[in-house]
Structure formats: structure tokens, C-alpha cells
């Protein structure tokens, strides 16, 4: 496998992991600070990748803000509950 091929697989894997975390937050209405930190790392990496679809790149800053807000939230479950509609939209848009 060439490096370029691995790069494509990496960003698709990252999108899958990001979608899975957001979906779990949406379905369970709970999450962890480490998941919020992982959301931030995934979004930063995806934004820096030229292979990522432009439409996806448009929603990533909002997802980053969600992760950051969750990381610093005094009540993470309430933060997740307050973002239920956005979570559903993001999961659909990343699918």
C-alpha cells in the first residue's frame, strides 16, 4: 500500500470514528471528556486533510466547537442533550 492510499483510508477511518462518537452521544445522551477531546483531534486532522469533502469541512468547525464545549462543560450530559438536533444532523451529513 502506498502512502497516498493509506492517507485516504485514514481520513475515511477518522470520519467513521467521528460519526460513531457523535451517534453514541446522540443515542445515549451521555459521553466522556476524553471523547470530546477525541472529537477535537479528529476534526483538526480532517480539516488539515485536502482529501476531505468540502461540504464535510464546512460542518467540522461546528463539531469542533461542540467537542470543545463538552470538554469544558460542568454538566456534559446536559451539553449533549442541548445538542441533540445538531448531533442527528451531523451524523446524517457524515454518513
C-alpha positions in Angstrom: 0.0 0.0 0.0 1.3 3.4 -1.0 1.3 6.3 1.5 -1.3 8.1 -0.6 -3.6 5.1 -0.3 -3.1 4.9 3.4 -3.9 8.6 3.7 -7.3 8.1 2.1 -8.1 5.2 4.4 -7.0 7.3 7.4 -9.4 10.1 6.7 -12.3 7.7 6.0 -11.5 5.9 9.2 -11.4 9.2 11.1 -14.8 10.1 9.6 -16.2 6.8 10.7 -14.9 7.2 14.3 -16.1 10.8 14.5 -19.6 9.7 13.2 -19.6 6.8 15.7 -18.8 9.1 18.7 -21.4 11.6 17.7 -24.0 8.9 17.1 -23.3 7.4 20.6 -23.7 10.9 22.1 -27.0 11.3 20.3 -28.4 7.9 21.2 -27.1 7.6 24.8 -27.3 11.3 25.8 -24.0 10.9 27.6 -20.3 10.8 26.9 -16.9 11.4 28.3 -14.4 14.3 28.3 -11.9 12.0 26.5 -14.5 11.5 23.7 -14.8 15.3 23.4 -11.0 15.6 23.2 -11.0 12.9 20.6 -13.6 14.8 18.6 -11.3 17.8 18.7 -8.3 15.8 17.5 -10.3 14.1 14.7 -11.7 17.4 13.4 -8.3 19.1 13.4 -6.8 16.3 11.4 -9.8 16.2 9.0 -9.6 20.0 8.4 -5.9 19.7 7.6 -6.6 16.9 5.0 -7.1 18.1 1.4 -8.9 14.8 0.6 -11.9 15.6 2.8 -15.0 16.7 1.0 -15.7 20.5 1.1 -19.2 20.0 2.5 -17.8 18.0 5.4 -15.2 20.6 6.0 -18.0 23.2 6.3 -19.6 21.4 9.3 -16.4 20.4 11.0 -15.9 23.7 12.8 -19.3 23.3 14.5 -18.5 19.8 15.5 -15.1 21.1 16.9 -17.0 23.7 18.9 -19.3 21.0 20.2 -16.4 18.9 21.4 -14.6 21.9 23.0 -17.8 22.9 24.7 -18.3 19.4 26.0 -14.7 19.2 27.3 -15.2 22.3 29.4 -18.8 21.7 30.4 -19.7 21.4 34.1 -22.5 19.0 33.0 -21.6 17.0 30.0 -24.9 15.2 29.8 -26.8 18.5 29.7 -24.4 19.7 27.0 -25.1 16.6 24.9 -28.8 16.9 25.4 -28.8 20.5 24.3 -27.2 19.5 21.0 -29.5 16.5 20.1 -30.8 18.0 16.8 -27.3 19.1 15.7 -25.9 15.6 16.6 -28.6 14.0 14.4 -27.8 16.4 11.5 -24.0 15.8 11.8 -24.4 12.0 11.9 -26.5 12.2 8.7 -24.2 14.6 7.0 -21.1 12.4 7.8 -22.8 9.2 6.6 
